[in-house]
């Protein structure tokens, strides 16, 4: 039996060493340099820098983003960043940060626009260096840029401004999120975060159109030729789908099972069903089938105008028996669970099982939301709605830093490209290291026996190349 007693040691109170506790964060600071984010942010936020200012507002925003990327979740956690000037440089004091945040929040719409513009410019530079997606930009086959739109809730522990009962029956806010999916070999990037009052509905064409426009503005211009928009059934509105069709965008949107859908399912012959697939390797799933249906025209009186769905829309349905223990829904038919989505994708290679799998992978958006809540979004630290919107802009910056570090530091199929923030922090970022200064050169030495040193070195070498 192995000894389960922790090693005994003495702590020397008389001597200290030049050691940093987040040595792996040099990957983040190098990403800021390589992507040009620091320079872009400084230029974009120049209007809010006062003449006598010692600290650049852009550096303060970046320091807060670094704090969140390294695992912090409130403004006070910047103290750990401030204590390591060898890695992060000079960091403003808490009172200075408080004053700058107040000044920025007073003009939050313009500040958010400036931060978004800086992020978009840096993203274009990152994608030009190392495109995170398979295929060629602008091509349908593998080059498709998949953008997910989804609303979520952030609970509030106190009566913050515009915190209300949300659509999930919790007290807080209902931000709207948009992401780009990196596919099976990566995670994804946050394109836009819009803080909304708690009582805001997750549905609505205008809200989805606004989120779409903000998301497209974040994509490099060369990537906008082939974009797929994915949403759940909250985005199923004729106005929104018509807008997507007018913009020549593809879509894959959850569809509500109405009486018309049930009538179409009743008329569907059994021979129309084909076996669904489980993953990108096209492994069949015997207990699930997919089919395409056509909606019958609703019966209306002569005075009621019928607003049709956009031309080219297809409805694809999946059926399967719920897994053991799953609660049955009112929309289940004869014990089977049916899910429907609408798409306008056609063409060679896009079979019904492939289209259904692509839509089902929309669940990755839930992973992105979970990671955002692990990077500061779960805790809105201010009472002011404007300050909390600024906080979400900083959360998006932190998310970008993590994603771009993975994109620039590691090749497309490297397993680190799929690591979520928690694993990145525990294995790469929050690792102690020793600072050596010699001949006007500062060198970081990693711990001898840390099993992930080679990953840190690999990422640094690619970033510094």
N, C-alpha and C positions, 0 to 999 in steps of 0.2 A: 504494500500500500504506500502511495506517495504521501510525503509530509504535507499536510494542509495548513501549516502555520506560516503566516507571512514573515518575510525576512526581518530580522532585527537590525536596526542601524541607529547611528547617532547623527544628530543634526548639529553642524558646526555654526554657531551663532556669530562667529567672529570674522568669517570670510565669505565673500560673495564672488560670483563669476559673471562675466558678460554673456548672459544667456537670454534668449528670447523664447517665449512659449508657443508662438505661432510661426515657426520658421517657414513652414510650407506656404504661408500667405505671400511669400515672394512671388509665387506663381500668379496670384491675383494682381499684385502691383505691376508685374511685368506685362500682364495682359492689358492693363490700363495704358501702358506705354505703347505696346505693339498695336493695339486697336486705335490709338489716337483719341480715346475717350476723354482723357484728361484735358487735352488741348481743345477738343470740341466743346466740352462742358465749360471750360474757362471762357471761351469766346462767347458761348451762348448766354452765360450768366453775367457777363460784364456789366450790363445795365444796373445790376443790384449790388455792385461793389462800390462802397463809399470811398471818397478820396483818402481818408486817413486810415482805412482798413489795413490791418496787419495780416489777417487771414482771408484768403480768397473764398467767397461763398461756394464756388465749385469744389474746392478742396474739402470744405466742411461737409458738403453733400456726399462726396466720395468717401470720406472717412466714416460717415454713418453707414454707407452702403458696405464698406469693408467690415464694419462691426457686425452687420446682419449676415453677410456671407460667411463670417467666421463663427457664427452661432449665437450672436446676441439677439435680443428681442425688444430692447428699449434703448432710449437715448443714454441712460446712465451706463450702459454696457460699453460705451466708447472709452471708458476709463482704461480698459485692458488694451485698447489700441494706442491710447495716449502714452501708456507706460512702455511702449516699444518703439521709440523713435528710430531705432536702427532699421526697422522694417517699414514703418509707415510715415516716417518724417515727423515734422512738427504738427501736432494736433491741437486745435483750439480748446480753450477751457470750457467748462459747462456753461458759465454765464454768457460767454461769447456765442456759443452755439445756440443758446436760448434766444438771444437777441437776433441772430441771423435767421433762425427759423420763424420768428415772429414777423420780421421784415419781409421774408419771402412769402409767407402765408397771406400777407396783406394784398398781394398781387398774384394769387395762386394760379389763376388761369394762364397768365402770361408766363409764369415760371414753369408750369407743367408743359406748356408748349415748347419752351426753350430746352428743357431737359429731354423731351421727346425728340426734338430735332437733333440734339447731340447724340442720343442713342441711335437714331436712324443712320446718321453719318458714320458712326463707329461700326454699326452692324454691316453696312455696305462694304466697309473696308475688311471686316472679318470674313465675310462670305466670299469676297474676291480673293482672299488669301487661302481659305480652306472652307469650301462650301460644305455645310453640314449634311446635305441631302445627297442621295444617290442620283445618278443620271446627269443630264446636261440642263442648264438653266433654260427655261422656256419650252422644254419638250414634254410631251405627255407621258412618254414611256420612261418612268423613273424620275423624271424631272419635276413632277407635280409638287407644288408647295401646298401643304394641307394646313389650313388655319381653322382652329377650333374656337368657337364662341360659347361661353358658358357663364352663368351667374352663380354666385355662391353667397354664403352668409358668414359674417364675422360677429361673434357675440360680444356684447359690451357688459362689463361688470358694474357700470355706473351710468348715470343719465347723461351720456355724451350728446353733443349737438346732432340732431336728426337721427338719433338712435331710436328705433321703434320696433314694434312686433313685426317680424319678418314673415315671408311666405312659408318658412319652415317652422313657424311658431316659436321662435326664440327671439330674444331681445338683442338688437344690434343694428348692423348695417347690411346692405345687399349689394356688394360691388359686382360689376360686370368685368369679365376677364376675357382676354383673347391671347391665343398661343399659336406658335408654329410647331408642328410635330416633326421631330427629326427621324421618325421611323423606328424600325426594329433595332437599329444599331446605335441609337442615341436616346437622349431625353427630349428636350424641347426648349423653346425660348419664349419668354413672356413678351408679348407685343404691346399690350396696353392694359392698364388697370383703371377703372373708373369707379370711384367711391360713390354710392348712391344711398339715399335715405333708406332706413330699414323697411318701410312699407312699400318700397318700389316692387313692381311685379317683375318676375323673370321673363314674362312674355311681352310681346309688342314689336311691331315692325319697325317703328321709328328708332327704338332703342337698339335693335339689332343692326339697323343701317348705320347708326352713329358709331357703334363698336366696330363694324366692318370697315368704315372709312378710316378710323384711327389705326386699325390693324394694317391695312394696306399701305398707309403712309410710312409704316415702320419697315416695310419690305424694300430691298433694293429694287430699283426701277426695272432691271433686267429680269427680275423674278416674278413680275406681275402678269406676265403673258399667260401663265398656266397656274391658276390658283383654284383650289377646291375649298369650299366653306362647309364646315361640319357643325351642326348644332343638334341639340335634342329637340323634342317636340315643342319647346317654348319658342323656337324660331319658325314654327310652321304657320306662316301667315302669307296670304296671297301677295300682299304688297311687297314683302321682303323677298319672296322668291322671284317675283317679277323684276325687282330691282337687280337681283343677281343675274337674271337672264339678260337684262339690258346691258349690264356691264361685261357680258361674255364670260362670266365666272361659272365654274361648275359648283354643284352643291350636293350635299348628302344630309338631309334634314329629317329628323324624326317626325312621324305623322300620327296624328291622333286617330284612334280606332273609333270611327263614327258608325252610325247605322248604315250609311252608304258603303263603308268598308266591309261591314258584316254581310251586306247583300252581295257584294262582289266576291267575298270569300265563299259564300254559299253556292255561287254559280261556277266556282273554279273546279275543273275536273281533277281527279286524283293524279292523272298522268302528268299534270302540269308541274308537280312538285319534284324538285331535284335535291340531292343530298348536299347539305351544307358542309363547309370545310372548317377546320379548327384553327389553322395557322397559315403563315405565308408559304409553308411547304405543301399546302393543299392536301393535308391529311384529312380524310373524310370523317364526318361526325354522323354516325348512323342514326342517332336519335333526334336529329334536327334536319329540317328540309326548308327550302326557299322556293318562292314562285313569284311571278309577276302578275299583278291584277290590273283591271281597268275599272275605274269608277263609273257606275251608271249616272246618267244626267238626272239631277234631282227634279222631282215633280213640283212645279211652282205655278201659281196663277198668272194670268196674262199681264197683270200690272206689276209684278215683281221682277225686276231685272236680275239676270243671273250673271254673276262675276266669275268667269272661268279661271281655272288654274293656268299658270303660264304654259305656252306650247312647248312640247318636248319633254314634259315631266313624266317620269315613270314612277310607279309605286311597286315596291318590292316588299314582300312579307316573309317573315321567318316564323316557323312554328316548332315547338319542342315541348316535351313534358317537363314540368318544373322539377328541379332536383329535390331529393328527399329533404323534408323539413322546410321547404319554401312555402310561403303563404300564398294561397291562391288569390287571384285578382278577379274583379268583376268582368274584365274583358276576356278571361279565359273561356275557351269554347271546347266543350266536350273533354275537359281535363287538360287541354293543350294551351300553352301560352303563345300568344301571337304578338309580334312586334312588326311595325310597318315603318318604312322610311321612304322619302321621295328623293329622286336624283334625276339629273339631266345628262348623266354620263352615258355615252354610247361609243361603240367602236370595237375594233378587233381586240380580243383578249379580255374584255370586261364582261365575264360571264356573271350570271346571277350569284353564284357562291362567292366570287371574288368581290363583287360590289357589296354584298352583305358583310363580308369579313372587313372590308375597308370601313364601313359605317360602324361596325361593332368596335373597332379600334378607337372610336371616339372616347372610349373609357380612359384613354391616356390623358385626356384633359383633366380628369379627376385626380390623376397622379400629379399633374402640374400644380393643381390647386393645393393639394396636400403639401407639396414641396414649398410652395409660397407661404403657407401657414407655418412651415418650419423655418422660414427665412424672414420672419417679422410680421407677416400679415395677420397672424392670429391675435396679435396684441396691438390695437390702435391706441397709442399712448397719450393722446391729447384729448381735451374736451372739445376743442375747436374742430369743426368739420373741415375747414380749409387746411389746417395743419395736418389733419389725418389724411387728406388727399395728397399733400406733399409727402407724407410718410409712405403712401402707396407708390409714389414715383420713386422713392428711395428703395423700396422693396423690389421694384422692377429693375432698378440699376443693379442691386445685389444679385438678383437672379441672372441678369445678363453676364455679370462678371464670372459667375460659376459656369454658366453654359459656354461662354467664349474661352475660358481657360481649358475646358474639356475639348473644345473644337480646335483651338490653335495648338494645344500642347500634346495632343494624342491623335493618332491616325483614325480613320473612320471606323474600323472594326475593332479598335482597342476596347477591352472591357471597361475601362475607366469612363469611356464615353456614355455608359449606361448607369454610372453610379449616381445615386441621389445625394442631396446635400449632406445628410447625416454621415454617410459613409465617406464622402470626400473630406469632411472635417476630421473625423476620427482617424483616418489613415494618412491623409496628406497635409492638411492645413494646420491643425493644432498639434504640431510636433515640435518639441523643444530642439533648439540648436544653439551652437556657440558662435559668438561673433569674434573674429580675429582681425585685428587692424595692424597692418605692417606695410611700410613703404608707401604710405598714403593710399593703400588699397584695403577695402573692407571685404572680408571673406566669411561666408557662412559655412559652418561645419555641422553636418547632420549627426544624430546619435549613432553610435557604432553598430548596435544590434537591431536597429529598427527595420522590420522586414519589408517596408515599403519605400526604402531609400531609393531604390532603382527607379520607381515610378516618379518620384520627385525629380530626380536627375534627368530622366527622360523628358518630362514635361518642360523643365528649364532649358534643356538643350534645344528643343524644338522652338520654344518661344524666343530664345536668344539667337537663333540661327539667322 
